């Protein structure tokens, strides 16, 4: 007897197949209970896109080695022929690829990259110091499956790169900075925020010293983000929650309004009348 099941993903399809199987009764009977187990427990296949050292993938590779997350980096791709990340790939026994952008439009280049990653069965893409802006089609092809790390607490200082970001943070006299792992969309540094790590900005901080302080956090943030993806708390397989933003409510604007009307509210205070305001406000 053969039982089939369909679903939006393998987990759902298997669940439906076993549901159908459990509705059948005859004796004596026996059926396997490990169908699809190997596929369900297979490591997440990750590709790294890097233009430089790919430093932030270090903690991820360590977490994989120590079996702290069930994943494997199957390919490292660079748009720079001499990128140190490719040398790391060779030393670690990971497939490394240099893909030249010469003579290719952004769309053409990204198409080649996508084809290469699909050949390796990539499930998640990590941009680690990748100095290219993704095309619309690339963002569509990898929606919810491509992450980037930015060296600031987004949405602050979006759009800038490397030391320029840290210079802007210092010039703005911020007391803290950090890094953000976010999903990649057509809006540069504008995708959904997944993980943020913070660090204090010292009084005598320089762009270089701040970079050296933030960079180790980027790897930690990637490990946390990949773990969330594996656990299906984010990404295409995640159960979506409904937020204030989804409902069209701007919490920042609401709080700004509360601050503006607090003085008027307090002026009405008298015995028997509560005139203090909470987060959203009430009279």
HUWO-V753835 format. One record per backbone hydrogen bond with DSSP energy under -1.0 kcal/mol. CO is the residue of the C=O (numbers start at 0). NH is the residue of the N-H. If there is no record, write none. Layout:
co = {CO;CO}
nh = {NH;NH}
//
This chain:
co = {8;9;10;11;12;13;14;15;16;17;20;33;35;36;43;44;44;45;45;46;47;48;51;53;54;56;57;58;59;60;61;62;62;63;68;69;71;74;75;76;77;79;82;83;84;85;86;87;88;94;96;100;104;105;106;107;108;109;110;111;112;113;114;116;117;123;124;125;126;128;129;134;135;136;137;139;141;144;145;146;147;149;149;151;152;160;161;161;162;163;164;165;166;167;168;169;174;176;178;179;180;180;181;186;191;194;196;198;201;205;206;207;208;209;210;213;215;216;217;218;219;220;221;222;223;224;225;226;227;228;234;242;243;244;249;250;251;252;253;254;255;256;257;260;261;262;264;265;269}
nh = {12;13;14;15;16;17;18;19;20;21;23;36;39;40;71;122;123;73;74;125;76;127;84;56;57;60;61;62;63;64;65;67;68;66;70;43;45;47;96;49;98;82;85;87;88;89;90;91;93;75;77;103;108;109;110;111;112;113;114;115;116;117;118;121;120;46;146;48;148;50;131;138;139;140;141;142;144;124;183;126;181;151;179;153;155;163;164;165;166;167;168;169;170;171;173;172;200;198;196;149;193;194;147;189;182;180;178;176;204;209;210;211;212;213;214;216;219;220;221;222;223;224;225;226;227;228;229;230;232;231;237;246;248;247;253;254;255;256;257;258;259;260;261;264;265;266;267;268;272}
//
